[in-house]
Amino acid sequence: MAMRVAIVKLSALGDIVHAMAALQFVKQALPEIHLDWVVEQGFAGVLRDNPDIDQVLTVNLKSLKQRKRNLFGEIGKVRRYARNHYDWVIDAQGLIKSAITARLLSPHTAGFDKHSIREKPAALFYKQTVAIPYDANSIDRNAAVIARPLGISISEQQILAKKPFLFYQAPDPQLAHYFTENKANVVFVIGSTWPSRNYPKQKYLQVIDALAVNSLIVWGNEAERQAAEWIAQRSAATVLPRMNLNDLKAVLDRADLVIGNDTGPTHMAWGLNRPSITLFGPTPVSRVYQTPINRVLKSSSIVNPFKLDKNDFSIAEINASDVITMAESLLETKTSRHHDESGSARRAGK
């Protein structure tokens, strides 16, 4: 029988993307493996249609903050998933809630050791532990914790040469009308989970005004939508409609360049092998892999990966001119791609 493995990585969007990079190499080394993924239901869309994942299994642990009575229902759900009889359950999150979820799925659990983990007590739930510095590159950490318990090694060279690993079904056909053929299409990701991680909207406006491109802005909540509208009212930029994760993947895959904060959609561009510029303030650049087409700009602040400072607003120091120069360079060197129905179907694994 094929080995059955479940990965527990509940959230957040960018963290899930970073962990997904390991899957293609696991499947190359163990082609018969049955691989499931346990995730918060709000993020399941980023995993769907990936041919290396056999089942996307959802939980709603976030609901427990408001509805404690949902606890037994969620435990019952995880126990039903445990009927899959996993040979290994790998907690790639490193939180107490993810470690408990892993342990409910199987006694054969693996995760970060107590020196490598975000919440140290979580390491007590694992049968096997993986040591990799907490301040190491986030993608390397995810690759190590997923691969090592399976007897696999994933190298930096492999990750740099990765194939795109985000897949999607045909998106809303109305989205095609937002793209142009005669200009480069640049997607801006202006929001994130913390205000201090957001590049100022005034500076995004400067970048948009300077680039002779079709500028498209994505948003995920009302505050981001208002900021996007503020920029659009003062520029030629267009605010995209609210999208689900399937359509977001399709939009990012069609972009000639993605410019954004250290947040999920910007990291998704890397997962799609699309050119990107990620802007960093209070978070470490070790969260990403820098490549010839995936670049970063970091403020001057010194970041302690063990204790991030949410009051570090230094991202505002990044000069708009530096973003513009880098964007122009990436757009000059990009290789144009033609997107047609056959390409979309291939990306969706059809």
Secondary structure, DSSP 8 states (H G I E B T S, - for coil): ---EEEEE----HHHHHHHHTTHHHHHHH-TT-EEEEEEEGGGHHHHTT-TT-SEEEEE-GGGGGT-GGGHHHHHHHHHHHGGG--SEEEE-S-SHHHHHHHHHH-S-EEEE-TTT-SSGGGGGG-SEEE---TTS-HHHHHHHHHHGGGT----HHHHHT-----------GGGGGG--SSS-EEEEE---SSGGGS--HHHHHHHHHHS-SEEEEE-SSHHHHHHHHHHHHTSS-EE-----HHHHHHHHHH-SEEEEESSHHHHHHHHTT--EEEEESSS-GGGS---SSEEEEE-S----TTS--TT--GGGGS-HHHHHHHHHHHHHH-------HHHHHHHTT-
